Amino acid sequence: MSARAIIIGAPRSGSGKTSVTIGILRALARRGIRVRGAKSGPDYIDPGFHEAATGLSGVNLDSWAMAPALLNALAGEAAENADFIVLESAMGLFDGIPGTPGRSGAASDLAALYGIPTLLVLDVSGQSTTVAAVAKGFAAYRPDVRIAGVVLNRLGSERHRKLCTEAVEALGLPVVGAIMRDPTLTMPERHLGLVQAGEHDDLIAFIDRMADMVERSLDLDAVMQLAAPLLPSAGDFTCALPPPGQRIALAQDNAFTFIYPHVANHWRKAGAELVPFSPLADEAPDPSCNVCWLPGGYPELHAGKLAAAANFRRGMVEFARAKPVHGECGGFMVLGKALQDAGGTIHRMLGLLGHTTSFAKRKMHLGYRQARLLSDCSLGPQGTVVRGHEFHYAQTINEGNDQPLTDLADGQGAPLGPSGYRRGSVSGTFFHAIARGD
């Protein structure tokens, strides 16, 4: 029997979606329900909180980056192994990029495709009955996207709650939650979004506080009744990223955490073994592995420690003599010659590629990317098109003289030019690969 599912949506980031999602996930898990978190779009931080709250791996469902068959396969797999799925929207519910209908990357694509009802979280601070106009706009904007209920967030008083609730319910939309303003429940953030789940000193206690808030403020039984079965069409994993090797040395610590769960899970299902090591603990990749993968993360916050990790450096240089190494975003920065931190200090990096990156002068790079590989590498053979996402503030301040890795375009196909670098079997790029292009 397939799981029932609901989308947690909002007008924008910062409305409280993540707190509500984590609270619902944890509260349902505490009831003994097999509940799984999902995230629309290219987010690699929130799935970590989803997994911590439920004990089940999260999944990204991205209507732009994933071919329909892969999207269906991932949705079907998630539904087979859970009783209830809470799908958290990225940004606003309808936020995506123009292009092929149904493939914008917005959570509303998933709502329409799978008939999943949406629970709308509305930050009502600074307004009262005007919230009904916002709710009505959401309900009417796309006839194929059903707003099933509303959660009022950041209420200031009981009178505030009454005014907002009466205005919204006059539209025929049930209000199934009312959360009072509480600054102690704010989730800490940094420049790429939330602080990672693994960095919270007492993560489970933090998540339980979110669940306690949901138990107090939401009618969980009503929320569950709003959900609908998730019944995707047949799919396959043809466009999933294949494992780059049989045994993959995977950097994994507070500097290297940004790997999509669906990518790692597919590698394991395809028979690959992931062998973690910690550069921050001065560990080197296991020499018995046949490929090394440095994911994104926050190396700019740990540049001094990485620069001093002599065993890590020696092991990486030795590994790269004969075996492929690939770095994404933060991993790409560490593969370079040097990294300049926010204070302007330049730290020596691995030097397996010749570029230098800087976090001293921030410039946001954000958006979907489609890359055509200019040569064989860990992402695939020459000519392969890979879809992914770029989100970073660091800049390249010295290009070096390595060969370009990809010919890059944005999500709408506008050319961005060569991107990333390759030197022998070492490759790296600022963009995070999500799936092969269809």
N, C-alpha and C positions, 0 to 999 in steps of 0.2 A: 504493500500500500504506500502510495506517494505521500510525502510530507505536505503539510499545509504551510503557506508562506504569506508573509506580509512585508511591505516595504515601509521603511521609516524615511519620510521625506520632509523637506522644509523649503522655505523660500531662498535660503542662502546658507553658507557656512557660518558657524558660530551660533546657530539657533538652538543647539542642544541635542542634535540628532545622535551624536556619539554617546553622550551620557544616557539618553533614553534607551538606545540600542543595547549598550552594555548592561544597563540595569535590567531590562527585560530578559536578555539572554541568561544572566545569572539567576534571576528570580525563578525563571522556568526550570533551569537546571537544578536548582535547589528543591524543586518539586518532583524531581526524578524524571523529567521529560527530556528525551534526546533532542536537544535543540542545537542548531548550527547557525553561525553567523555568516553572512555573505556581504560583499561590498561591490557596489557598482563602480566601474571606472578603475583607474590605475593607482590604487592606494596600497602601500605596502606596510603601513603602520597599524591601521585599525584592525586588520585581520589578526594581529598578535594579541590585541585585547579580546577579540572574539574568542580566540582559542583558549586564552586564560580563563575566560568566564564560563566556558562550556566544557572544556576538555576535548573538544572536537576541532580539527583543523578548519580554519576559515577558507573562503574561496573568493576570488575576484570574478565577476561576471561583467565583461566589457563589450558592449555591442559594437564599438568601433574597431577595437584591436583584434577581436576574435571573430573568425568566420562563423556564420550561423551554425554550421555543424559542430564546431568546437564549443560554442556557447551552449548549444543543446546538450552536448555530452557532459559538460561540467555541471550544468543545472540538474540534469538527470541523475548524475552520480551523487550530488549533494542531497537530492530528494530521496534517494534510495537508502541512505544511511542516516536518516534523521526523521523525527516525528514532526518537527516544526522548524521553519527557517525564517530568520529575521534578516532582511536584506536592507542594509544601510545605504542610502543615497550619498553619492559624492556631491559636494556643493549644493546648488538648488536642484529640485526635482527635475526640472526641464532643461538644465544646463548641459549642453553638448556642443558639437560643432556642426555647421551646415554641411549638407552632402546627401548621401544616399539615405532615403527615408528608412527609419528604423535602425540606422547605424550611426547615430550621433555620439554615442558614448554616455548619453543621459540615462538616469534610472527610469525615466518615463518610457524609454524604449522597452525595457524589461517588463514594466507594468502592462504595457499594451500587448507585447508579444506573448506573455504567459498568463495574462488575465489576473495579475497579482494586485489586490487592493492596496491602497496607500493609507498609512496613518500619518497625518500631517502634524508636524511639531511646529508650533508658532510661538515665537518670542513676543510676548505682549507687553514688554516693558515700554513705557512711554505712550501707550494707547489703551483704549478700552473697546467700545463697540465697533471701532474701525476694523477690528480683527475679523468681523463678519464679512467685510468687503474683500479682504485678502482671501479668506476661505472660499468665498463665492467665486472669485476669479480663478482659483486653483481648480475648483470643481467644474468650471465651465470651459477651461482653456483647451483641453483635449477630450473629446467625448469618449475616446478609447482608453482613457486613464481614469480609473474610479477612485475618488477620495472617499474612503469608507468611514473615517473618524478623525477626530482632532485631539491633540494634547496641547493644553495651554501651558507655556513655560514662562518662568520668571514673573510670577504674579506677586503683587505687592501687598495684597490684603484680601480678606474674605469678600469685601464689597467689590473689589476689582475682579475677583473670580466670578462672582454672581453676574456682573455686567457682561463680561466676556462670554460666559457660558450661555446666558439667555440669548445674546445676539447670534451666536453661532448655531445654537440648536433651533432657532427660528427658521433657519435655512433648511432644516431637515437633516443636518449633520450631527451625529452624536459626539458629545465631548466625553472622552473616556479617560481623561487624565488632566489634572490641574496641579502644577508644580510651583510651590512658592519660591520666591527668590532666596538663594542660599549661596553666597560667594565661596563657602568652604567646599562646595561640590564642583568648583571649576577645575577642569583638567588642565594641567600644565602644558605649555606649548613652547616650541622654539622655531627657528626659521623655516624648517620644512614641515611644520605641522605639530602634532602632539609629540610630547616626549614619549619615547618608545616604552612599550609595556615592560620589558625586561629591566628598565632603569628605575622603576618604582621600588623603593625600599621594602614596602610591604604591599605587594601588588594585590593579593587576594583580599586583604582587609579593605583596600581601596575599592575594589570591585564589589565587595559585599556592601559597602556603604551606598554604592549606586543601586544595588538591588533593594536595599532597605528603603531608599527614596522611592523607587518604583512601587514597591509594595504599599507604601503609604499613600502615594499620589495617583496611581493608575488603577483602573479596574482590569486586572489581568485576564479574568475570565471573559470580559467583553472584548478585549484586544484579541484573544484567541478566536473568538466567534467571528470576528471581522475577516479573518484570514480565509484563503481559498486554496484548494489543492494545486500544487505545482506539477504540471503535466507537460513537460517539453516534448517536442517531436524527437524522432530518432536522430542521433548525432554520432560523430566519430572524432578521433583525436588526430586526424591527418595533419591538421595545421598546428598542432602543439609543437613546442620547441623540443626536438629530440635531445636526449642526453649527449653532452659533448664527449663523454667517455664512459668506460665501464666502472672505473673507480674515480670519483671526483673529489679532489681535495677542496673543501669549501671553507673559506675564511668566515668565522662566525664569532663575533663578540660585539661589544658596544660600538666599535668603529665600523663593523661590517654586518649589517642585519637586513638590508633591503633586497630580499629575494621573494618573489611572489609565491605564495603557497602552492598555487596550481602548477607552477613550473617545477618546483622541487618534488611535489607529489608525483607528477607524471614521470620524472626521471626515475624515481624509485619503482613505479609500476612497470616501467620499461626494462627493469632489471639492473639499473645502475645502483651503485653503493655510494652514498655521500659520507665522506670522511672529514668531520669538522676539525679545524685547528684555530687557535687564537693568536693572531699577530700581536695583540696587546700583552699577551702573556709570553711573548718572545718565542712562540712556537713556529716551526717550519712545516710546510706541507709534507705529508707522508710520502716518502720517495717511491712507495709501491703503487701510488696512484698514477693514472696516465693522463690526467688533465687537472689544472688548478683554476678555480673560479674565485675571483675577488668581487663580491657584490657591493652595492652601494651602502651608504651609511653616513657616519659623521667623522671621517678621518681628520677633518680640520679642527675638531675639538681635542684630538689626541695626537697631533702631529709630532710633538716633542717625544712622546713615548714611542711612537712608531719609528722615528728617526734613530732612537737609541736601541732598538731591538735588533741587535747584531745577529743573533741566531736566525731570526726571521729573514733578515736580508740575505745571509749566506745561503740559507735553504732555498729561497726563491730564485736566486741567481743560478744555483746548481740545478734546480728543477727545470728552469727555462732553457737550459742548454740543449735539452733533447725532447722536451714535452711541451704541449700547448699551455699557455696561460692567458686568461681573459679577465678583464676588469670592467665593471660597469660603474659609471658615475664616481662615487667615492673610491672604488677599486681602481678606476682609470687614473684618478689623481695620484694614488699611491704608486702606480706603475711608472709614473713620470720621474723626471730628474729631481724636481723639488716642489714643495708646497709652501705657499706663503699664508700664514694664519691671519686671523682678524686683526692682530696687533701689529702686523707688518713683518714679523720674524720669519725668515726663510728657513725651512727644514729640509734636509736631504731626504729624498725618498729612494725608491728602489733603483731607478735609472735604467729599467728594462725598456723604457721608451724615453724619448728625448725631450718631451714637453715639460713646461713648468706651469702650475696653476696657482691662482691667488684667490684668497677669501677676504683680502683686505679691502678691495673695492668691489662691493657686491653689485651684481646685476642679475635680476631674476630671468631665468630661462625656463619657460613652462609651455608644455603643449604636447599633443600627439606627434609622433614621428613615424615615417616609413622609410626604411633604409634598404638600399640595394647593395649587397656585399660586393666589393671590388676584387676580393680574392678569397680563397678558402680560409676559414678560421673556425673558432669554437662555436660560432653561431650558425655555421652551415657552409655549403660550397659556394663558390663564386657565382654571382647572379641571383642568389636567393634574396627574396624580399622579406624583410622582417618588420613587423609592426611593434611599436613600443611607445614610450613616453619619456619626456625630459622634464625634470624639475630640480633645478639647482641654482645657487647664487654665485658659485665660483666661476672664474673666468680663466681662459688660457692666456698667459702673458708672454710665453715663449713657445713657439710652435715646434721647435726642434726640426729634424730633417727626416723623419720616418715617412713611410708610405701611407696615404689615406686609407682608411678601412672601409668606409661606406660612401655612397652618394646619397645624400639625405634630402628628404622633402618633409613638409609639414603635413598635418592631418588631412588637408584638402588638396595635397599634391603639389603645392607651390615649392619649387626647388630652393634648397638651402645651401647646396654646395657640398664639397667633401667634408667628412666628419670622422673623428676618431683616427687612430693610428695603428699601424702594424709594423713590426720588425721581426722577421723570421716567424716563429710560431707564437709570438707574444702579440696580443691585440687588446684594444680598449676603446671605449666610447663613453660619452656622457649619457647616452640614452639607455633606458632600461628596456630590454627585450621582453615582450609579452607573448607573442605568437608569430608564426609564419603568416605571410600575407596570403590571401585567397585569390 
